[in-house]
């Protein structure tokens, strides 16, 4: 599948890429090669293959939430460069 200049510009805009001159031409050639390969893959018979989202049979492993003792405030703040009561004090970065 050949990519014309308008299609290359549209893809570049969607990808937020600023392409100039030779870049746009090279990008178009590379996209054409990619689409040609995809067309070749479409020739394969996949009617007997079950759709999958991952090649390995994965399952999420969840654990129960348990309330555990947390770090005491004094221990958490003992190496803080600055503190304000029971809080870390950090420099203001947003005006």
C-alpha positions in Angstrom: 0.0 0.0 0.0 1.5 3.3 -1.1 1.2 6.3 1.2 0.6 9.6 -0.5 1.8 12.9 0.9 -1.7 13.8 2.4 -1.8 10.5 4.3 1.7 10.9 5.6 0.9 14.4 6.8 -2.3 13.2 8.5 -0.4 10.4 10.3 2.3 12.8 11.3 -0.3 15.3 12.7 -2.0 12.5 14.7 1.3 11.5 16.1 2.2 15.1 16.8 5.3 14.9 14.6 6.8 17.8 12.8 8.1 16.3 9.6 10.0 18.4 7.0 11.0 17.6 3.4 13.1 14.4 3.3 11.8 13.3 6.7 8.2 13.2 5.4 9.3 11.3 2.3 11.3 8.7 4.2 8.5 8.4 6.7 6.0 7.7 3.9 8.3 5.0 2.4 8.7 3.3 5.8 4.9 3.4 6.4 4.3 1.9 2.9 6.7 -0.9 3.7 4.9 -1.6 7.0 1.5 -1.6 5.4 2.8 -3.9 2.6 4.0 -6.4 5.3 0.6 -6.2 7.1 -1.1 -7.0 3.8 1.1 -10.0 3.4 0.1 -11.1 6.9 -3.5 -10.8 5.9 -2.9 -13.7 3.4 -2.5 -16.2 6.3 -5.5 -18.4 7.2 -6.3 -17.6 10.8 -9.8 -19.0 10.9 -8.8 -21.9 13.2 -6.9 -19.6 15.6 -8.7 -18.4 18.7 -8.5 -14.6 19.4 -6.2 -13.8 22.3 -5.1 -10.7 24.1 -1.8 -12.3 25.2 0.1 -15.4 24.1 0.5 -16.8 27.6 -2.4 -17.8 29.8 -2.1 -15.1 32.5 -4.3 -14.5 35.5 -4.2 -11.6 38.0 -3.1 -12.7 41.4 -4.8 -10.6 44.1 -4.2 -10.7 47.8 -6.5 -9.7 50.5 -6.1 -6.2 52.0 -4.9 -6.5 55.5 -4.6 -3.7 58.0 -1.0 -3.8 59.3 0.8 -1.5 61.7 2.4 1.4 59.9 5.6 3.3 60.4 5.4 5.6 63.4 5.4 9.3 62.5 8.6 10.1 64.4 10.5 7.2 62.7 9.3 8.3 59.3 10.3 11.9 59.8 13.6 11.3 61.7 15.8 11.9 58.6 13.6 14.6 57.0 15.6 17.7 56.1 12.7 19.9 57.2 9.4 19.2 58.9 6.3 21.0 60.1 4.8 19.2 63.0 4.1 15.7 61.8 4.5 16.5 58.1 7.4 16.7 55.6 8.1 20.3 54.6 9.0 20.8 51.0 9.8 23.9 48.9 6.9 25.5 47.1 7.1 24.7 43.3 3.8 26.0 42.1 2.9 29.7 42.2 
